[in-house]
């Protein structure tokens, strides 16, 4: 009889644990849909969804609402208005913005960070309490506590670091911030294979081989590619490089032509920081 009672108690306890886990687990899709459709996003920002595919992109990277996520150089906060509400209740969101500690920082860069900080802090019920950190290579690289992040995300930034010849130290900072097994998600303007490095940094379009090589040299392994942000209309031969296209729209001589193309063709790459055992091999 005692054994039977113990068996029943064990089964009941196991069921309660499973039920509790199911209750705690929160699916990501409804949270993403709510954030993307939210009235807090401007009409202009929502118009970019057709090119940037935030739902599909974040699902491909494996975003979960209880993750610690670091977004790199979030600029005016296009992705912040999606990520902050999703991570508000169970996660932690770091925004590694420009380094305000940098005396060489331009006023427009400083203003961009301050405006975003003010906007997110104004509505904690929506955005929670995101943490701002600084990325200003090569001096300021502490984007999050070492080994604390589940995910690091960078959208259309790699060409800037490559032009400044700081891309290697930046990718090392990503690696250091992530937990073993953590994810690095990269979206970047995509050059045609074989494009010279000089042409890449001049036009803002980087080759997949170059970006993958950067990540692998930092210690990452490539675990997935997606064509969700591809744009076959982008010929990549514009007079002002990628900045000819929306949203920068420097193709003023023929604006309708470039609006018809839309935003750039982009690679979408998912990398993983190997587990400790793999790193030590």
C-alpha positions as CSV (number, residue, x, y, z in Angstrom):
1,X,0.0,0.0,0.0
2,X,2.8,2.4,0.9
3,X,4.4,1.7,-2.5
4,X,1.2,2.4,-4.3
5,X,0.7,5.7,-2.5
6,X,4.3,6.7,-3.3
7,X,3.7,5.8,-6.9
8,X,0.5,7.9,-7.0
9,X,2.3,10.8,-5.3
10,X,5.2,10.6,-7.7
11,X,2.9,10.6,-10.7
12,X,0.8,13.5,-9.3
13,X,4.0,15.5,-8.5
14,X,5.4,14.8,-12.0
15,X,2.1,16.0,-13.6
16,X,2.1,19.1,-11.5
17,X,5.7,19.9,-12.6
18,X,4.8,19.4,-16.2
19,X,1.6,21.5,-15.9
20,X,3.5,24.2,-14.2
21,X,6.1,24.3,-16.9
22,X,3.4,24.4,-19.5
23,X,1.8,27.3,-17.7
24,X,5.0,29.2,-17.4
25,X,6.2,28.6,-20.9
26,X,5.0,31.5,-23.1
27,X,4.8,31.0,-26.9
28,X,6.8,33.7,-28.8
29,X,4.5,34.1,-31.8
30,X,1.6,35.9,-30.1
31,X,4.0,38.2,-28.4
32,X,5.7,39.1,-31.6
33,X,2.4,39.6,-33.5
34,X,1.2,41.9,-30.7
35,X,4.4,44.0,-30.7
36,X,4.6,44.2,-34.4
37,X,1.0,45.3,-34.8
38,X,1.1,47.6,-31.8
39,X,0.0,51.3,-32.0
40,X,3.2,52.3,-30.4
41,X,4.9,51.8,-33.7
42,X,4.7,54.5,-36.3
43,X,3.1,54.1,-39.7
44,X,6.6,54.8,-41.3
45,X,8.2,52.0,-39.2
46,X,5.5,49.5,-40.1
47,X,6.0,50.3,-43.7
48,X,9.5,48.9,-43.4
49,X,8.1,45.5,-42.3
50,X,7.7,44.3,-45.9
51,X,11.4,44.6,-46.4
52,X,12.7,43.6,-42.9
53,X,10.4,40.8,-42.0
54,X,10.8,41.1,-38.3
55,X,8.5,38.2,-37.3
56,X,10.2,35.7,-39.7
57,X,13.7,37.0,-38.9
58,X,13.4,36.8,-35.1
59,X,11.7,33.3,-35.3
60,X,14.6,32.1,-37.5
61,X,17.1,33.3,-34.9
62,X,15.2,31.4,-32.2
63,X,14.1,34.3,-30.0
64,X,12.3,33.3,-26.8
65,X,10.5,35.7,-24.3
66,X,12.7,34.6,-21.4
67,X,16.0,35.2,-23.1
68,X,18.7,37.8,-22.3
69,X,19.2,39.6,-25.6
70,X,21.7,42.2,-26.7
71,X,20.9,44.3,-29.7
72,X,23.9,46.1,-31.3
73,X,23.7,49.7,-32.3
74,X,19.9,50.0,-32.3
75,X,20.0,53.5,-33.8
76,X,16.5,55.1,-33.5
77,X,15.0,51.9,-32.2
78,X,13.2,50.2,-35.1
79,X,13.8,46.8,-33.6
80,X,13.7,48.0,-30.0
81,X,10.0,48.7,-30.3
82,X,9.5,45.0,-31.1
83,X,12.1,43.4,-28.9
84,X,11.4,45.4,-25.7
85,X,7.7,44.5,-25.3
86,X,8.5,40.8,-26.1
87,X,11.2,40.6,-23.5
88,X,9.5,42.9,-21.0
89,X,8.0,40.3,-18.5
90,X,10.4,37.4,-18.5
91,X,13.6,38.4,-20.4
92,X,16.3,41.0,-20.3
93,X,17.0,43.4,-23.1
94,X,20.4,45.2,-23.5
95,X,20.8,47.9,-26.1
96,X,24.5,48.3,-26.9
97,X,24.2,51.8,-28.4
98,X,27.0,54.2,-29.4
99,X,29.4,55.0,-26.6
100,X,28.5,58.3,-25.0
101,X,31.8,58.0,-23.1
102,X,33.6,58.7,-26.4
103,X,34.7,62.3,-26.6
104,X,34.9,62.0,-30.4
105,X,31.2,61.1,-30.7
106,X,29.3,63.3,-33.0
107,X,26.3,65.2,-31.7
108,X,23.7,63.4,-33.9
109,X,25.0,60.1,-32.6
110,X,24.7,61.2,-29.0
111,X,21.2,62.6,-29.6
112,X,20.1,59.4,-31.2
113,X,21.0,57.4,-28.1
114,X,19.5,60.0,-25.7
115,X,16.2,60.1,-27.6
116,X,15.8,56.4,-27.6
117,X,16.7,56.1,-23.9
118,X,14.1,58.8,-23.1
119,X,11.4,57.2,-25.2
120,X,11.8,53.7,-23.7
121,X,12.0,55.0,-20.2
122,X,8.8,57.0,-20.6
123,X,6.6,53.9,-20.9
124,X,7.9,51.1,-18.7
125,X,4.5,49.3,-18.8
126,X,5.2,48.7,-22.5
127,X,9.0,48.5,-22.8
128,X,9.9,47.2,-19.3
129,X,13.4,48.3,-18.1
130,X,15.9,47.7,-20.8
131,X,19.6,48.4,-20.1
132,X,21.7,50.6,-22.2
133,X,25.4,49.8,-22.7
134,X,28.1,51.1,-24.9
135,X,29.8,49.8,-28.0
136,X,32.5,52.1,-29.4
137,X,35.3,50.0,-30.8
138,X,38.1,49.6,-30.1
139,X,37.9,51.1,-26.7
140,X,34.3,50.5,-25.4
141,X,33.3,46.8,-25.9
142,X,31.5,45.8,-22.7
143,X,28.1,45.2,-24.3
144,X,26.8,43.0,-21.5
145,X,28.2,41.1,-18.6
146,X,30.6,38.3,-19.9
147,X,28.8,35.0,-20.6
148,X,25.4,36.4,-19.7
149,X,23.5,36.7,-23.1
150,X,21.4,34.1,-24.8
151,X,21.4,36.1,-28.0
152,X,23.2,38.9,-29.7
153,X,21.6,40.6,-32.7
154,X,23.0,43.0,-35.2
155,X,21.1,44.5,-38.1
156,X,22.9,46.2,-41.1
157,X,25.9,47.2,-39.1
158,X,28.9,45.1,-40.2
159,X,29.9,47.3,-43.1
160,X,30.5,50.2,-40.6
161,X,32.9,48.2,-38.5
162,X,34.7,46.8,-41.6
163,X,35.2,50.3,-42.9
164,X,36.7,51.4,-39.5
165,X,38.8,48.2,-39.4
166,X,37.2,47.3,-36.0
167,X,35.0,44.4,-37.1
168,X,37.3,41.7,-35.6
169,X,37.2,43.2,-32.1
170,X,33.5,43.8,-32.3
171,X,32.8,40.1,-33.2
172,X,35.0,39.1,-30.3
173,X,32.9,41.3,-28.0
174,X,29.8,39.4,-29.2
175,X,31.5,36.1,-28.4
176,X,32.5,37.2,-25.0
177,X,29.0,38.4,-24.0
178,X,27.3,35.2,-25.0
179,X,26.8,32.1,-22.9
180,X,28.1,28.8,-24.4
181,X,25.5,27.7,-26.8
182,X,24.2,31.2,-27.3
183,X,23.1,32.6,-30.7
184,X,24.5,35.4,-32.8
185,X,22.0,36.7,-35.4
186,X,23.4,38.8,-38.3
187,X,21.4,40.7,-41.0
188,X,23.7,42.5,-43.4
189,X,23.5,44.1,-46.9
190,X,24.8,41.3,-49.3
191,X,27.4,41.8,-52.0
192,X,27.8,39.5,-54.9
193,X,30.3,36.7,-54.3
194,X,33.9,37.7,-55.2
195,X,33.4,41.4,-54.6
196,X,36.6,43.0,-53.4
197,X,36.9,44.2,-49.9
198,X,37.5,47.8,-51.1
199,X,34.3,47.7,-53.0
200,X,32.4,46.1,-50.1
201,X,33.2,49.0,-47.7
202,X,32.7,51.6,-50.4
203,X,29.2,50.4,-51.3
204,X,28.1,49.0,-47.9
205,X,27.4,45.6,-49.3
206,X,29.4,42.8,-47.7
207,X,29.9,39.3,-49.0
208,X,28.6,36.3,-47.1
209,X,32.0,34.7,-47.1
210,X,33.6,37.8,-45.5
211,X,30.9,38.0,-42.7
212,X,31.0,34.2,-42.1
213,X,34.8,34.4,-41.9
214,X,34.7,37.2,-39.3
215,X,32.3,35.2,-37.1
216,X,34.3,32.0,-37.4
217,X,37.6,33.7,-36.6
218,X,35.9,35.0,-33.4
219,X,35.0,31.4,-32.4
220,X,31.5,31.1,-33.8
221,X,30.1,28.3,-36.0
222,X,27.5,28.9,-38.7
223,X,24.3,27.0,-38.0
224,X,21.8,28.4,-40.4
225,X,21.1,30.8,-43.3
226,X,17.8,32.2,-44.4
227,X,16.7,34.0,-47.5
228,X,13.8,35.8,-45.7
229,X,15.5,39.2,-46.2
230,X,16.6,38.6,-49.8
231,X,15.6,41.1,-52.5
232,X,16.3,39.9,-56.1
233,X,15.3,43.4,-57.4
234,X,18.5,44.8,-55.9
235,X,21.2,45.0,-58.6
236,X,23.8,46.4,-56.1
237,X,25.3,48.8,-58.6
238,X,23.8,52.0,-57.4
239,X,25.6,55.4,-57.6
240,X,25.7,55.9,-53.9
241,X,26.0,52.3,-52.8
242,X,23.4,50.8,-50.5
243,X,22.5,54.3,-49.3
244,X,20.9,55.0,-52.7
245,X,18.0,52.7,-51.6
246,X,15.3,53.3,-49.0
247,X,15.3,54.2,-46.2
248,X,18.3,56.5,-46.8
249,X,17.1,57.2,-50.4
250,X,20.1,59.0,-51.7
251,X,19.0,58.1,-55.3
252,X,17.6,61.6,-55.8
253,X,18.1,61.7,-59.5
254,X,15.6,58.8,-60.1
255,X,13.8,58.3,-56.8
256,X,10.9,56.2,-58.3
257,X,13.4,53.7,-59.6
258,X,14.9,53.1,-56.2
259,X,11.6,53.1,-54.4
260,X,10.5,50.3,-56.7
261,X,13.5,48.3,-55.8
262,X,12.9,48.7,-52.1
263,X,15.4,48.0,-49.4
264,X,18.6,46.1,-50.0
265,X,19.2,42.4,-50.6
266,X,20.4,41.0,-47.3
267,X,22.0,37.9,-45.8
268,X,20.4,36.5,-42.7
269,X,22.9,34.3,-40.8
270,X,22.6,32.4,-37.5
271,X,25.8,31.5,-35.6
272,X,26.3,29.7,-32.3
273,X,28.9,30.0,-29.6
274,X,30.1,26.5,-29.1
275,X,29.6,24.7,-25.8
276,X,32.6,24.8,-23.4
277,X,33.6,21.3,-24.3
278,X,33.7,22.2,-28.0
279,X,35.7,25.3,-27.3
280,X,38.4,23.4,-25.4
281,X,39.0,20.9,-28.2
